[in-house]
Amino acid sequence: MQTIKAITENSPQSFDEDVSEFPRRLISRTELTPVSFLRRTAALYPDRVAVIHGEIRFTWAEHEERVNRLASALRGAGLQKHDRVAILCRNLPPMLEAHMGVPAAGGVLVAINTRLSTEEVRYILEHSGARFLLVDRALFDVVEGLDLEQVVMVEIDEDMSPDSGYERFIATGSPGEVESWLEGEEEPISINYTSGTTGRPKGVVYTYRSVYLNALGEIIEAKLKSDSVYLWTLPMFHCNGWCFTWAVTAAGGTHLCLPAVDPEKIWGLIDTEGVSHMNGAPVVSMWVVNHESAHRLEREITVLLGGAPPSPTLLGQMRELGFRPLHIYGLTETIGPTTVCEWQDGWSEMETDLLAPLLARQGQAYVISDEIRVVDPEMGDVPRDGIAMGEVVMRGNNVMLGYFRNPEATEEAFRGGWFHSGDIAVWHPDGYIELRDRAKDIIISGGENISTIEVEQIILRHPAVLECAVVSTPHPTWGERPKAFVTLRPGVNATESELIEFVRERLAHFKAPEAVEFCELPKTSTGKVQKYVLREREWQGSDRRIN
Amino acid sequence: MQTIKAITENSPQSFDEDVSEFPRRLISRTELTPVSFLRRTAALYPDRVAVIHGEIRFTWAEHEERVNRLASALRGAGLQKHDRVAILCRNLPPMLEAHMGVPAAGGVLVAINTRLSTEEVRYILEHSGARFLLVDRALFDVVEGLDLEQVVMVEIDEDMSPDSGYERFIATGSPGEVESWLEGEEEPISINYTSGTTGRPKGVVYTYRSVYLNALGEIIEAKLKSDSVYLWTLPMFHCNGWCFTWAVTAAGGTHLCLPAVDPEKIWGLIDTEGVSHMNGAPVVSMWVVNHESAHRLEREITVLLGGAPPSPTLLGQMRELGFRPLHIYGLTETIGPTTVCEWQDGWSEMETDLLAPLLARQGQAYVISDEIRVVDPEMGDVPRDGIAMGEVVMRGNNVMLGYFRNPEATEEAFRGGWFHSGDIAVWHPDGYIELRDRAKDIIISGGENISTIEVEQIILRHPAVLECAVVSTPHPTWGERPKAFVTLRPGVNATESELIEFVRERLAHFKAPEAVEFCELPKTSTGKVQKYVLREREWQGSDRRIN
């Protein structure tokens, strides 16, 4: 009989020692960086179309060369490791090139919201310590009033003519790869400034590791493939385009640039370029499906919807035309989308009316994300009953490193060892979360919590309603009460009392709005309704302002 | 004019200091582990079918519970962190459960090739220092002769009846999650023993990080989705099933177990279970497409083919029936597949005769892999001309940590800072690599590696044998088989069948030569046996010679 000898000799300690001696670095471990996606795709599909902008088409070989030239030009202009390179630009090819070229050079990308004011842009340039500014000529008036003597500024021209600033700048660079300075995947790759409803914008720091993993997550969720054509309806300055700036490249798909959201143009591109994917706030899809050019799709288009739940009406219209809506949720601090309302068996066959409330939920974590929790103030899980409300908290590779040069805000956001989203949600028995409100939007009326989103969802079911926002309004007895602001569909009518009655029939009476006002809703550059504007208006002159 | 003040104050040093103070661990960083895939999928699809084995179906909730019970039972039986848990098992549910349960418990999985001999299994148990052995009752005769007193042994029964050893074992565990002991993603998760070209099998160490990233790579390459049904034609002991043990779970697809490759059964499962994916050596697909039950598919099946390039005949048959063949290449040391022959524009419309030579190439790196190189002996790139030959070398997150308790072999394999595959290839102008010769003499018979040197060493032990060389010979079923050329000692005799039997007694039966020819061996001037001369002779006139 043969005896196995060695077993008792192997203590866990000696095993760990044996294993710890392996030469990991470089051979068995590569630092994760999205730049590798470009290298691979350019090697694999050098002659396929990488980027489309109007009549301009760059192949992957051309795109990579332009990225290399940008990286090399930045170094030539004095860029040192981790120097911040700001870019204020619409969805043009240079914006995409900066997402690879700045990391390739070793810089940190600061993509600035194109709708900000001069003062906001000044603050971000100063706070981030930007040494470079790439600026879209169409946005030049925003920075015109600034003293930018200490900043290397490069002007981007929409038509990309060879004598424009950016083209001349990258022409100073060399076409080959510059040597990488990356030492560790947890180095910062970008800083994205949140609009921040109160006070100054905060700089959210992303790492190479976090955007690499999130890009893979987006490929898997959106099912990006090498024949995907991604239409840039989402601004690239938004969480670096929810990491699709890197994900589409990793998948070898095509970037279809769109400098401004224009439903007419979108339908033109859908019809001529074989669009397979586009992302954005529901309002963008609303414009698209309600446009006169809208027609049934020949090829399914996957649309990731974020920022607000899709309304039943929108869902119905999208399904009818052949779109595949996917409801996602995330924040700048979670590197973009981090939960997805995954379709379950049988949902495809469901009536839109029944499906809508299911798809309105934010869902569960992405495959690369840690489990999302909904917690009470003591950080305990709230019951998964679809009723108890708590705050949504996250942690893991989908969470920012922290707020740049703002340790107080970082500490506050990370209290208890989790990132606090500030969003209030319920947790359903099936594990899906559903937002009820921003913490600051919740209405406390006579001691009862009222979720403004819940009320909005009901009002949106009314056939005459196009858009709706509910905020608190002061009330002598109850402290505050909900008030609805509503935009009606063209050519349809509804009265205030009719809408209030509509809600009372479907929700607890105390949740019904006190008043309804018909108007245009104020929105952010990305189409998000600015509820705080409405709220401020309601509370102006009131000394009982709570939030 | 507003001045931007802060820029010159921000040196790169202060930036790095600011950024280094973030509280990364736990909040902004989670250690990558495939166990998280199971947690997420079980939360998302608790009631969907996770694992099918004959009439047995486990939902994700049930599968997770069984995994939890296994992890808990292992700890209950004394498992300490990094204890090796060996498993010798066909593609049965417990084999799948071990791939999650052992890491969840904190152990290191050693999945053993089910075709090895008692002596080989003994060596692996001893070398790995296994403290546990889960063994398929059908393979019990392999370990029967071993003294396993110091090993906790658990018997697995194909029918999974409640009174079988494994079922009783996991019943001792609790249904909930055990606390994770994982501290870092670069800890070892499994050791996979190669058959090895020289001498003893080598233990290839995988890390949590490497299998996590490779699993995501497989999802992206194979396009696994939550409605995928993966048929287990590939043994799970092969590089942990090329990481599909984890990838299919991450995608939320269904594992369809198959204890033995049987084309009749495979067609039955294709017809009844909606198979969407299966992997393996080309010979497996050959059996499938040539079986009398073969018919055109109703739903496309993606087949990853590895181990040898698909022949034109096979390709033609697969395409005609509606399979999507994808040629991949990798080694145990590269955590399974690491290159893929990606289809290019227009390939789908190509005639099989023209396509076959393109698809016979091993291709380019996976999205999560570093670029694969073909190098000369000085580690310089060979020209990309499709003619110059060199060795294929790799590095990155798709490369093993090293050979367990074999620093010399590790050093040798990692010389020059790259993993040396031992495979000889050309590099085509389009960046695709194409193997010209496998680790010189290795024989791949029915998807299994046979080291000629190993067989030679056994034959040389026979008292009548003076010299011996083993090379591959073509075989209609297995692709290739070993053939021995033997010079006998003067005045001593031995027959062909006697020598074959001699090998069968000492090695796995599939390694025994198909034929023995007695002759003088061709030699170089310095007395080295010229195996290539013998090989050329064997393959002369054969159109099925692959390399």
Interface residues (C-beta under 8 A of the other chain):
Chain A: M1 Q2 T3 I4 K5 A6 I7 T8 E9 N10 P12 F15 D16 D18 V19 E21 F22 P23 R24 L26 I27 S28 R29 T30 L32 S36 F37 R39 R40 A43 L44 Y45 R48 Q80 K81 H82 D83 R84 V108 T118 E119 R122 L125 E126 H127 G129 A130 R131 G145 L146 D147 L148 Q150 V151 E186 E187 P188 V205 T207 R209 S210 L216 I219 I220 K223 K225 S226 A250 A251 E342 Q344 D345 Q364 A365 V367 I368 D370 E371 R395 G396 N397 V399 M400 L401 G402 F404 R405 P407 T410 F414 G417 W418 F419 G431
Chain B: M1 Q2 T3 I4 K5 A6 I7 T8 E9 N10 P12 F15 D16 D18 V19 E21 F22 P23 R24 L26 I27 S28 R29 T30 L32 S36 F37 R39 R40 A43 L44 Y45 R48 Q80 K81 H82 D83 R84 V108 T118 E119 R122 L125 E126 H127 G129 A130 R131 G145 L146 D147 L148 Q150 V151 E186 E187 P188 V205 T207 R209 S210 L216 I219 I220 K223 K225 S226 A250 A251 E342 Q344 D345 Q364 A365 V367 I368 D370 E371 R395 G396 N397 V399 M400 L401 G402 F404 R405 P407 T410 F414 G417 W418 F419 G431
